[in-house]
């Protein structure tokens, strides 16, 4: 398959990075890419840190400033990524989907509901409700937990009160960095 770029949005404390990442082929899920032990780099000689995501054509936004800065390329340290989302509505080929359906039936995987609260960073935290498949324990050892059917709010401290702001998502999917999860509850 042909190598390509994919648009993603990455949230770090106080900032959003909207840009593109290199993917080795279009059928690879963004979560699989970011959970891999070695991130895909088209040109590995560009790498400066061991734990970064290289993004292209990036616009950085901060609260109140939609286009704070723009970069042709930027490296984002993965430990600082709270969560990411992409705009994909469908990934994978027919053979992969058939295999996934057979695996779900064999393991009796069911869709489970989860409510996550992230750590407070800067002056905010995220309140996330979503769904996942599989065993949470096995998902929690990965860097990013994939969630679907997500409804998410950023809770922001503004002077002497907390304000709740809904985060719009193109396809109600996110990958949450497990190191930023402070608490979770299962419905």
N, C-alpha and C positions, 0 to 999 in steps of 0.2 A: 504494500500500500504506500501511497505517496505521503511524504512528510508535509506538514501543514502548520499553520498557526491557528490558535483558538483564542477568542476573546474571553477574558475572565475579570472578575472584580475581587480584589483582595482587601480585607479590612484589617488594619492594625490599630493600636490604640490612638484614637483621635483622627485617623486618616483612612481614605479609600484610594486604592490604586486601581484604575481601570485601564486595561491594556491587553496585550496578546502574549501568549507563551508558545514556544515551539512544541509540537507534539510529533512523535515519529510516524503516526498514522491517524487518520480521522476517526477510526472506530475505537480508539483508546479513551476510556473514561478519564475525566480530569482528576477525580479522586484517586484512581489507580496511578496516574502520573505523579501526583504529589505524595502518595504513600510509598512510592518505590524507594529503595535504599539509595539509588543513584538517580538524581533528577536528569531528565533528558536534556542534553546540550548539543545543539547542532555543531557548535565549534567549542569543544572542551577547553581550548587554550584561553578562552575569555574568562573562565571561572576564577574568582578571587577568594571567595569564602567557601567553606565546605557545606554550609547549610543555607544556601540562598536559592531563590527562585528568580530566574532572569526573565524580565518582561520587556516588551517592545511597545513603542507608540503609546506611552503611558501618560495619563492625566491623573494628577493627584488632587483630591478634593478634601477639604476640611470643613467642619461645620460652619456654615455661613459663607464659604467661598467655594463655589462649585468647581472652578478650574484654577486652583491655587498655583500649580506649576505643571509644566509638560516636559517629558524627557523622551528622547529617541529610544533609550534603553536604560533600565535601572535594575539593580539587584536588591531584592527584599529578603532580609534574614527570616527564615522560616519560624524560629521561635517567637517572633513578633506577630506572626499572622494569627489572628483570632479565628477567622473563618473566611471562606471564599465561596463564590458561586459563579457559574457560567451561564450562558444563554442557550445552551443546548436543550432541545426538547426530546431528542431521540438519538441514542448512540447504540452501536452494535449491529451486527448482521443477523440474518435469520437463524443461522446455525448456532450462534452464541445465545440468542434468546431461547431457542429450543433447549439447549443444554442447561441454561439457568432455570427454566420452568421444570425440567426433569429433576434437577438438584433440589429445588424447593419441595417438590412432591416427595422425594426420597427422604429428605431430612425433616419433613413436616414443618418447615419454616413458616412462621406466620408474621404478619405485619404487627409491629409493636409500637405503642405510643410512648414518647419520652418528653420530659420537660427538663430543660437545662438552664442553669444560671451560670454565667461566666464570672470570672474574677473582675473586681473593679480595677480598671486601668485608667489613669489620668483622672477623669471625672465622670466615668460612665461604666455601665456593664450591659450585657445583653440577656434578655429573657426570651428563650427559644423553645417552641413546641413543635414537634415533628414526629415522623415515623421512620422506622428502620426495619430491615430484615436481618435475621440471623441472631447469633448469640452476642449479647452486648459485651460480655467479657472478652471475646475474641476480637470484637471491633475496637474495644478500648485500648488494646495494645498497639494499634496503628497510630500514625501521626494524626490522621484526620478521620472522623466518623462521618460517613455519608448519611444525610437525613433528607427525606422527601416530605411533601405536604407540609412544608414549614410555614409557620407564622412566627414572626420575630419582631421584638421591640428593643430599641435601645433606651435605657433608662439613664437620663443625663441629670447631673447636679447643676442647677442654675441658681446661683446665689444661695438662698436659704431653702430651696425646695427641689424636689425631684420631678422631672418631666418625662413623660412616656412618648416616644416617637416610633411609629411603625416603619420598618425597613421594607421597601418594595423589592420583590424578587421576581425576575422574569419567569421562572419556571418552578418556584417554590421548592428548590433544591439548594442545599449548602453542604459544605464539608467543614466541620468544626474541629479546630485544633484541640486535641485531648488535653494538652498541658494548660489550656485556659479554662477548662471546666472546673467550677468550684463545687457545684451541687447538681444532683439529678434526681428525678422521681419518675417512676414508671406508672402509666395508667393502665 
